Amino acid sequence: QAIDLIANDLSADAWRLRAAARIKLDDSAGALAAFEAGLAAGGGYLITLDYGRNLLGTGDLAGADAQAKRLAQYDADSIASLMLSGDVAWKLG
């Protein structure tokens, strides 16, 4: 129902919600497509963070690293940015 409410909203925030819904439905391909659409729609700190966390969780370390670097451009000193960067570095060894 919530997704129906944002059906015509093409903002990055709406794409972030769609991605979260797709993750909940175990639709990885749909979530990735929603994240990519959100970045293309202007991106932002929260969708970049969520995308990076999702990529890290699925084992796409190169993708997660790219999003961690993008997130640092928004706010390199935020705890979320530092945590994502650290988690990626830890997994990369």
C-alpha positions as CSV (number, residue, x, y, z in Angstrom):
1,Q,0.0,0.0,0.0
2,A,2.8,2.5,0.9
3,I,4.4,1.8,-2.5
4,D,1.2,2.7,-4.2
5,L,1.2,6.1,-2.5
6,I,4.5,7.0,-4.1
7,A,3.8,5.4,-7.5
8,N,4.2,8.8,-9.3
9,D,7.1,10.1,-7.2
10,L,10.4,9.8,-9.0
11,S,12.5,11.4,-6.3
12,A,15.6,9.7,-4.8
13,D,13.7,9.3,-1.5
14,A,10.8,7.5,-3.2
15,W,13.3,5.2,-4.9
16,R,14.9,4.6,-1.6
17,L,11.6,3.4,-0.2
18,R,11.0,1.2,-3.2
19,A,14.4,-0.4,-2.7
20,A,13.6,-1.1,1.0
21,A,10.3,-2.7,0.0
22,R,12.1,-4.8,-2.6
23,I,14.6,-6.0,0.0
24,K,11.8,-6.9,2.3
25,L,10.2,-8.9,-0.5
26,D,13.6,-10.7,-1.2
27,D,13.7,-9.1,-4.6
28,S,17.4,-8.3,-4.9
29,A,17.3,-7.3,-8.6
30,G,14.4,-5.0,-7.9
31,A,16.2,-3.4,-5.0
32,L,19.3,-2.8,-7.0
33,A,17.3,-1.3,-9.8
34,A,15.5,1.0,-7.4
35,F,18.8,2.1,-5.8
36,E,20.3,2.8,-9.2
37,A,17.2,4.8,-10.2
38,G,17.4,6.8,-7.0
39,L,21.0,7.7,-7.6
40,A,20.1,8.7,-11.2
41,A,17.3,10.8,-9.8
42,G,19.8,12.9,-7.8
43,G,20.9,10.5,-5.1
44,G,21.6,11.8,-1.7
45,Y,23.2,10.8,1.6
46,L,20.5,8.3,2.8
47,I,20.1,6.4,-0.5
48,T,23.8,6.2,-0.9
49,L,24.2,4.8,2.6
50,D,21.5,2.3,2.2
51,Y,22.8,1.2,-1.2
52,G,26.3,0.8,0.2
53,R,25.0,-1.3,3.1
54,N,23.0,-3.4,0.8
55,L,26.0,-4.0,-1.5
56,L,28.1,-4.9,1.5
57,G,25.5,-7.3,2.7
58,T,25.3,-9.1,-0.7
59,G,29.1,-9.4,-0.9
60,D,29.6,-6.8,-3.7
61,L,32.6,-5.3,-2.0
62,A,33.7,-3.2,-5.0
63,G,30.3,-1.7,-5.3
64,A,30.1,-1.1,-1.5
65,D,33.5,0.6,-1.6
66,A,32.3,2.9,-4.4
67,Q,29.3,3.9,-2.4
68,A,31.4,4.4,0.7
69,K,33.5,6.8,-1.2
70,R,30.5,8.6,-2.6
71,L,29.0,8.8,0.9
72,A,32.2,10.4,2.2
73,Q,31.7,13.1,-0.4
74,Y,28.5,14.0,1.4
75,D,29.9,13.9,5.0
76,A,33.2,12.1,5.5
77,D,33.1,12.6,9.3
78,S,29.6,11.2,9.9
79,I,29.5,8.0,12.0
80,A,27.6,6.2,9.2
81,S,30.1,7.1,6.6
82,L,33.0,6.1,8.9
83,M,31.3,2.8,9.7
84,L,30.5,1.9,6.1
85,S,34.1,2.7,5.1
86,G,35.5,0.7,8.0
87,D,33.2,-2.3,7.3
88,V,34.3,-2.3,3.6
89,A,37.9,-2.0,4.5
90,W,37.6,-4.8,7.1
91,K,36.0,-7.1,4.5
92,L,38.5,-6.3,1.9
93,G,41.3,-7.2,4.3
